[in-house]
């Protein structure tokens, strides 16, 4: 199984959060993979650049080299358009980056790892887990 790590999970990893790292290593030990969705890469990098956190940026780049960055595809864009249309009809619009992160997870069959569960609840076809819960 492949897990797509959301922005908040990567942020916890950059802060050396023991609970997140324990779940991460346990996930890998069970033969699973973890990836960084391209929009998560963008969100983290822009924040680190904006705040001049170049030490953390280096750590982030090392983590991305270990995990791999998953590029967006046309299938991801189609899934994103479906999510947008569905959420718009329900008047429950997440931000565009969350839509793209969810779409990438859906179209590739990934499980999204997030602590922002309410941003992703109700998105059809999305599987997610919260590594911050016990």
PyMOL CGO cylinders between C-alpha atoms (Angstrom):
from pymol import cmd
from pymol.cgo import CYLINDER

trace = [
    CYLINDER, 0.00, 0.00, 0.00, 1.14, 3.55, -0.67, 0.3, 1, 1, 1, 1, 1, 1,
    CYLINDER, 1.14, 3.55, -0.67, 0.49, 6.43, 1.69, 0.3, 1, 1, 1, 1, 1, 1,
    CYLINDER, 0.49, 6.43, 1.69, 0.44, 10.05, 0.50, 0.3, 1, 1, 1, 1, 1, 1,
    CYLINDER, 0.44, 10.05, 0.50, 1.64, 12.37, 3.26, 0.3, 1, 1, 1, 1, 1, 1,
    CYLINDER, 1.64, 12.37, 3.26, -0.32, 15.60, 3.70, 0.3, 1, 1, 1, 1, 1, 1,
    CYLINDER, -0.32, 15.60, 3.70, 1.33, 18.94, 4.42, 0.3, 1, 1, 1, 1, 1, 1,
    CYLINDER, 1.33, 18.94, 4.42, 0.66, 18.82, 8.17, 0.3, 1, 1, 1, 1, 1, 1,
    CYLINDER, 0.66, 18.82, 8.17, 2.23, 15.36, 8.48, 0.3, 1, 1, 1, 1, 1, 1,
    CYLINDER, 2.23, 15.36, 8.48, 5.38, 16.52, 6.67, 0.3, 1, 1, 1, 1, 1, 1,
    CYLINDER, 5.38, 16.52, 6.67, 5.43, 19.55, 8.99, 0.3, 1, 1, 1, 1, 1, 1,
    CYLINDER, 5.43, 19.55, 8.99, 5.34, 17.25, 12.03, 0.3, 1, 1, 1, 1, 1, 1,
    CYLINDER, 5.34, 17.25, 12.03, 8.19, 15.24, 10.52, 0.3, 1, 1, 1, 1, 1, 1,
    CYLINDER, 8.19, 15.24, 10.52, 10.26, 18.39, 10.02, 0.3, 1, 1, 1, 1, 1, 1,
    CYLINDER, 10.26, 18.39, 10.02, 9.67, 19.15, 13.71, 0.3, 1, 1, 1, 1, 1, 1,
    CYLINDER, 9.67, 19.15, 13.71, 10.94, 15.64, 14.57, 0.3, 1, 1, 1, 1, 1, 1,
    CYLINDER, 10.94, 15.64, 14.57, 7.61, 14.60, 16.08, 0.3, 1, 1, 1, 1, 1, 1,
    CYLINDER, 7.61, 14.60, 16.08, 8.22, 11.19, 17.66, 0.3, 1, 1, 1, 1, 1, 1,
    CYLINDER, 8.22, 11.19, 17.66, 4.63, 9.96, 17.26, 0.3, 1, 1, 1, 1, 1, 1,
    CYLINDER, 4.63, 9.96, 17.26, 4.59, 10.67, 13.52, 0.3, 1, 1, 1, 1, 1, 1,
    CYLINDER, 4.59, 10.67, 13.52, 8.00, 9.12, 12.98, 0.3, 1, 1, 1, 1, 1, 1,
    CYLINDER, 8.00, 9.12, 12.98, 6.92, 6.03, 14.90, 0.3, 1, 1, 1, 1, 1, 1,
    CYLINDER, 6.92, 6.03, 14.90, 3.91, 5.60, 12.60, 0.3, 1, 1, 1, 1, 1, 1,
    CYLINDER, 3.91, 5.60, 12.60, 6.06, 6.34, 9.55, 0.3, 1, 1, 1, 1, 1, 1,
    CYLINDER, 6.06, 6.34, 9.55, 8.67, 3.71, 10.42, 0.3, 1, 1, 1, 1, 1, 1,
    CYLINDER, 8.67, 3.71, 10.42, 5.97, 1.20, 11.33, 0.3, 1, 1, 1, 1, 1, 1,
    CYLINDER, 5.97, 1.20, 11.33, 4.32, 1.81, 7.95, 0.3, 1, 1, 1, 1, 1, 1,
    CYLINDER, 4.32, 1.81, 7.95, 7.58, 1.19, 6.12, 0.3, 1, 1, 1, 1, 1, 1,
    CYLINDER, 7.58, 1.19, 6.12, 8.38, -1.86, 8.25, 0.3, 1, 1, 1, 1, 1, 1,
    CYLINDER, 8.38, -1.86, 8.25, 5.15, -3.45, 7.00, 0.3, 1, 1, 1, 1, 1, 1,
    CYLINDER, 5.15, -3.45, 7.00, 6.29, -3.12, 3.38, 0.3, 1, 1, 1, 1, 1, 1,
    CYLINDER, 6.29, -3.12, 3.38, 4.30, 0.00, 2.56, 0.3, 1, 1, 1, 1, 1, 1,
    CYLINDER, 4.30, 0.00, 2.56, 5.51, 3.07, 0.71, 0.3, 1, 1, 1, 1, 1, 1,
    CYLINDER, 5.51, 3.07, 0.71, 5.09, 6.77, 1.46, 0.3, 1, 1, 1, 1, 1, 1,
    CYLINDER, 5.09, 6.77, 1.46, 5.13, 9.57, -1.12, 0.3, 1, 1, 1, 1, 1, 1,
    CYLINDER, 5.13, 9.57, -1.12, 4.93, 13.34, -1.15, 0.3, 1, 1, 1, 1, 1, 1,
    CYLINDER, 4.93, 13.34, -1.15, 2.16, 14.63, -3.45, 0.3, 1, 1, 1, 1, 1, 1,
    CYLINDER, 2.16, 14.63, -3.45, 3.35, 17.46, -5.69, 0.3, 1, 1, 1, 1, 1, 1,
    CYLINDER, 3.35, 17.46, -5.69, 0.96, 19.98, -4.09, 0.3, 1, 1, 1, 1, 1, 1,
    CYLINDER, 0.96, 19.98, -4.09, 2.27, 19.07, -0.63, 0.3, 1, 1, 1, 1, 1, 1,
    CYLINDER, 2.27, 19.07, -0.63, 5.79, 19.69, -1.93, 0.3, 1, 1, 1, 1, 1, 1,
    CYLINDER, 5.79, 19.69, -1.93, 4.62, 23.11, -3.12, 0.3, 1, 1, 1, 1, 1, 1,
    CYLINDER, 4.62, 23.11, -3.12, 2.89, 24.01, 0.16, 0.3, 1, 1, 1, 1, 1, 1,
    CYLINDER, 2.89, 24.01, 0.16, 5.87, 23.05, 2.31, 0.3, 1, 1, 1, 1, 1, 1,
    CYLINDER, 5.87, 23.05, 2.31, 8.50, 24.61, 0.06, 0.3, 1, 1, 1, 1, 1, 1,
    CYLINDER, 8.50, 24.61, 0.06, 6.64, 27.92, -0.28, 0.3, 1, 1, 1, 1, 1, 1,
    CYLINDER, 6.64, 27.92, -0.28, 6.24, 28.19, 3.49, 0.3, 1, 1, 1, 1, 1, 1,
    CYLINDER, 6.24, 28.19, 3.49, 9.87, 27.41, 4.22, 0.3, 1, 1, 1, 1, 1, 1,
    CYLINDER, 9.87, 27.41, 4.22, 11.04, 29.86, 1.54, 0.3, 1, 1, 1, 1, 1, 1,
    CYLINDER, 11.04, 29.86, 1.54, 8.70, 32.61, 2.78, 0.3, 1, 1, 1, 1, 1, 1,
    CYLINDER, 8.70, 32.61, 2.78, 10.06, 32.32, 6.31, 0.3, 1, 1, 1, 1, 1, 1,
    CYLINDER, 10.06, 32.32, 6.31, 13.70, 31.87, 5.27, 0.3, 1, 1, 1, 1, 1, 1,
    CYLINDER, 13.70, 31.87, 5.27, 13.86, 28.46, 6.97, 0.3, 1, 1, 1, 1, 1, 1,
    CYLINDER, 13.86, 28.46, 6.97, 16.71, 27.21, 4.81, 0.3, 1, 1, 1, 1, 1, 1,
    CYLINDER, 16.71, 27.21, 4.81, 17.90, 24.60, 7.33, 0.3, 1, 1, 1, 1, 1, 1,
    CYLINDER, 17.90, 24.60, 7.33, 14.44, 23.06, 7.36, 0.3, 1, 1, 1, 1, 1, 1,
    CYLINDER, 14.44, 23.06, 7.36, 14.31, 23.40, 3.57, 0.3, 1, 1, 1, 1, 1, 1,
    CYLINDER, 14.31, 23.40, 3.57, 17.42, 21.25, 3.32, 0.3, 1, 1, 1, 1, 1, 1,
    CYLINDER, 17.42, 21.25, 3.32, 15.89, 18.67, 5.66, 0.3, 1, 1, 1, 1, 1, 1,
    CYLINDER, 15.89, 18.67, 5.66, 12.69, 18.75, 3.61, 0.3, 1, 1, 1, 1, 1, 1,
    CYLINDER, 12.69, 18.75, 3.61, 14.59, 18.18, 0.37, 0.3, 1, 1, 1, 1, 1, 1,
    CYLINDER, 14.59, 18.18, 0.37, 16.39, 15.22, 1.98, 0.3, 1, 1, 1, 1, 1, 1,
    CYLINDER, 16.39, 15.22, 1.98, 13.05, 13.77, 3.09, 0.3, 1, 1, 1, 1, 1, 1,
    CYLINDER, 13.05, 13.77, 3.09, 11.61, 14.22, -0.41, 0.3, 1, 1, 1, 1, 1, 1,
    CYLINDER, 11.61, 14.22, -0.41, 14.63, 12.47, -1.92, 0.3, 1, 1, 1, 1, 1, 1,
    CYLINDER, 14.63, 12.47, -1.92, 13.96, 9.54, 0.44, 0.3, 1, 1, 1, 1, 1, 1,
    CYLINDER, 13.96, 9.54, 0.44, 10.21, 9.38, -0.19, 0.3, 1, 1, 1, 1, 1, 1,
    CYLINDER, 10.21, 9.38, -0.19, 9.85, 10.61, -3.74, 0.3, 1, 1, 1, 1, 1, 1,
    CYLINDER, 9.85, 10.61, -3.74, 7.62, 13.37, -5.08, 0.3, 1, 1, 1, 1, 1, 1,
    CYLINDER, 7.62, 13.37, -5.08, 4.58, 12.16, -6.98, 0.3, 1, 1, 1, 1, 1, 1,
    CYLINDER, 4.58, 12.16, -6.98, 3.85, 14.25, -10.08, 0.3, 1, 1, 1, 1, 1, 1,
    CYLINDER, 3.85, 14.25, -10.08, 0.36, 15.32, -11.07, 0.3, 1, 1, 1, 1, 1, 1,
    CYLINDER, 0.36, 15.32, -11.07, -1.27, 13.66, -14.08, 0.3, 1, 1, 1, 1, 1, 1,
    CYLINDER, -1.27, 13.66, -14.08, -4.28, 14.25, -16.30, 0.3, 1, 1, 1, 1, 1, 1,
    CYLINDER, -4.28, 14.25, -16.30, -6.09, 11.54, -14.30, 0.3, 1, 1, 1, 1, 1, 1,
    CYLINDER, -6.09, 11.54, -14.30, -5.40, 13.60, -11.16, 0.3, 1, 1, 1, 1, 1, 1,
    CYLINDER, -5.40, 13.60, -11.16, -6.86, 16.70, -12.81, 0.3, 1, 1, 1, 1, 1, 1,
    CYLINDER, -6.86, 16.70, -12.81, -9.97, 14.76, -13.83, 0.3, 1, 1, 1, 1, 1, 1,
    CYLINDER, -9.97, 14.76, -13.83, -10.40, 13.50, -10.27, 0.3, 1, 1, 1, 1, 1, 1,
    CYLINDER, -10.40, 13.50, -10.27, -9.87, 17.06, -8.99, 0.3, 1, 1, 1, 1, 1, 1,
    CYLINDER, -9.87, 17.06, -8.99, -12.58, 18.40, -11.31, 0.3, 1, 1, 1, 1, 1, 1,
    CYLINDER, -12.58, 18.40, -11.31, -14.95, 15.69, -10.04, 0.3, 1, 1, 1, 1, 1, 1,
    CYLINDER, -14.95, 15.69, -10.04, -14.20, 16.60, -6.41, 0.3, 1, 1, 1, 1, 1, 1,
    CYLINDER, -14.20, 16.60, -6.41, -14.65, 20.30, -7.14, 0.3, 1, 1, 1, 1, 1, 1,
    CYLINDER, -14.65, 20.30, -7.14, -18.01, 19.77, -8.84, 0.3, 1, 1, 1, 1, 1, 1,
    CYLINDER, -18.01, 19.77, -8.84, -19.26, 17.51, -6.04, 0.3, 1, 1, 1, 1, 1, 1,
    CYLINDER, -19.26, 17.51, -6.04, -18.11, 19.84, -3.26, 0.3, 1, 1, 1, 1, 1, 1,
    CYLINDER, -18.11, 19.84, -3.26, -19.50, 22.90, -5.08, 0.3, 1, 1, 1, 1, 1, 1,
    CYLINDER, -19.50, 22.90, -5.08, -22.94, 21.27, -5.32, 0.3, 1, 1, 1, 1, 1, 1,
    CYLINDER, -22.94, 21.27, -5.32, -22.81, 20.54, -1.60, 0.3, 1, 1, 1, 1, 1, 1,
    CYLINDER, -22.81, 20.54, -1.60, -21.45, 24.02, -0.77, 0.3, 1, 1, 1, 1, 1, 1,
    CYLINDER, -21.45, 24.02, -0.77, -18.52, 22.39, 1.09, 0.3, 1, 1, 1, 1, 1, 1,
    CYLINDER, -18.52, 22.39, 1.09, -15.50, 23.74, -0.75, 0.3, 1, 1, 1, 1, 1, 1,
    CYLINDER, -15.50, 23.74, -0.75, -12.00, 22.85, 0.43, 0.3, 1, 1, 1, 1, 1, 1,
    CYLINDER, -12.00, 22.85, 0.43, -9.09, 24.86, -0.96, 0.3, 1, 1, 1, 1, 1, 1,
    CYLINDER, -9.09, 24.86, -0.96, -7.64, 24.02, -4.35, 0.3, 1, 1, 1, 1, 1, 1,
    CYLINDER, -7.64, 24.02, -4.35, -4.50, 22.47, -2.89, 0.3, 1, 1, 1, 1, 1, 1,
    CYLINDER, -4.50, 22.47, -2.89, -6.58, 20.13, -0.72, 0.3, 1, 1, 1, 1, 1, 1,
    CYLINDER, -6.58, 20.13, -0.72, -8.66, 19.18, -3.75, 0.3, 1, 1, 1, 1, 1, 1,
    CYLINDER, -8.66, 19.18, -3.75, -5.52, 18.37, -5.74, 0.3, 1, 1, 1, 1, 1, 1,
    CYLINDER, -5.52, 18.37, -5.74, -3.98, 16.39, -2.86, 0.3, 1, 1, 1, 1, 1, 1,
    CYLINDER, -3.98, 16.39, -2.86, -7.17, 14.36, -2.45, 0.3, 1, 1, 1, 1, 1, 1,
    CYLINDER, -7.17, 14.36, -2.45, -7.51, 13.86, -6.21, 0.3, 1, 1, 1, 1, 1, 1,
    CYLINDER, -7.51, 13.86, -6.21, -3.97, 12.53, -6.50, 0.3, 1, 1, 1, 1, 1, 1,
    CYLINDER, -3.97, 12.53, -6.50, -4.58, 10.09, -3.66, 0.3, 1, 1, 1, 1, 1, 1,
    CYLINDER, -4.58, 10.09, -3.66, -7.83, 8.89, -5.23, 0.3, 1, 1, 1, 1, 1, 1,
    CYLINDER, -7.83, 8.89, -5.23, -6.55, 8.49, -8.78, 0.3, 1, 1, 1, 1, 1, 1,
    CYLINDER, -6.55, 8.49, -8.78, -3.46, 6.57, -7.65, 0.3, 1, 1, 1, 1, 1, 1,
    CYLINDER, -3.46, 6.57, -7.65, -5.22, 4.51, -4.98, 0.3, 1, 1, 1, 1, 1, 1,
    CYLINDER, -5.22, 4.51, -4.98, -3.16, 6.01, -2.16, 0.3, 1, 1, 1, 1, 1, 1,
    CYLINDER, -3.16, 6.01, -2.16, -4.24, 6.38, 1.45, 0.3, 1, 1, 1, 1, 1, 1,
    CYLINDER, -4.24, 6.38, 1.45, -3.90, 10.03, 2.48, 0.3, 1, 1, 1, 1, 1, 1,
    CYLINDER, -3.90, 10.03, 2.48, -2.21, 10.59, 5.84, 0.3, 1, 1, 1, 1, 1, 1,
    CYLINDER, -2.21, 10.59, 5.84, -3.51, 13.82, 7.40, 0.3, 1, 1, 1, 1, 1, 1,
    CYLINDER, -3.51, 13.82, 7.40, -4.29, 15.48, 10.68, 0.3, 1, 1, 1, 1, 1, 1,
    CYLINDER, -4.29, 15.48, 10.68, -6.78, 17.77, 8.87, 0.3, 1, 1, 1, 1, 1, 1,
    CYLINDER, -6.78, 17.77, 8.87, -9.48, 15.14, 8.64, 0.3, 1, 1, 1, 1, 1, 1,
    CYLINDER, -9.48, 15.14, 8.64, -12.33, 17.65, 8.38, 0.3, 1, 1, 1, 1, 1, 1,
    CYLINDER, -12.33, 17.65, 8.38, -10.78, 19.12, 5.20, 0.3, 1, 1, 1, 1, 1, 1,
    CYLINDER, -10.78, 19.12, 5.20, -11.15, 15.73, 3.51, 0.3, 1, 1, 1, 1, 1, 1,
    CYLINDER, -11.15, 15.73, 3.51, -14.27, 14.20, 5.06, 0.3, 1, 1, 1, 1, 1, 1,
    CYLINDER, -14.27, 14.20, 5.06, -16.98, 13.32, 2.59, 0.3, 1, 1, 1, 1, 1, 1,
    CYLINDER, -16.98, 13.32, 2.59, -14.79, 13.27, -0.51, 0.3, 1, 1, 1, 1, 1, 1,
    CYLINDER, -14.79, 13.27, -0.51, -16.02, 10.26, -2.46, 0.3, 1, 1, 1, 1, 1, 1,
    CYLINDER, -16.02, 10.26, -2.46, -13.43, 7.55, -2.98, 0.3, 1, 1, 1, 1, 1, 1,
    CYLINDER, -13.43, 7.55, -2.98, -10.82, 9.06, -0.66, 0.3, 1, 1, 1, 1, 1, 1,
    CYLINDER, -10.82, 9.06, -0.66, -9.24, 6.83, 1.95, 0.3, 1, 1, 1, 1, 1, 1,
    CYLINDER, -9.24, 6.83, 1.95, -7.43, 8.63, 4.75, 0.3, 1, 1, 1, 1, 1, 1,
    CYLINDER, -7.43, 8.63, 4.75, -5.85, 7.98, 8.10, 0.3, 1, 1, 1, 1, 1, 1,
    CYLINDER, -5.85, 7.98, 8.10, -4.72, 10.28, 10.90, 0.3, 1, 1, 1, 1, 1, 1,
    CYLINDER, -4.72, 10.28, 10.90, -1.30, 9.39, 12.31, 0.3, 1, 1, 1, 1, 1, 1,
    CYLINDER, -1.30, 9.39, 12.31, -1.84, 11.86, 15.16, 0.3, 1, 1, 1, 1, 1, 1,
    CYLINDER, -1.84, 11.86, 15.16, -4.62, 9.73, 16.66, 0.3, 1, 1, 1, 1, 1, 1,
    CYLINDER, -4.62, 9.73, 16.66, -3.68, 6.96, 19.07, 0.3, 1, 1, 1, 1, 1, 1,
]
cmd.load_cgo(trace, "trace")
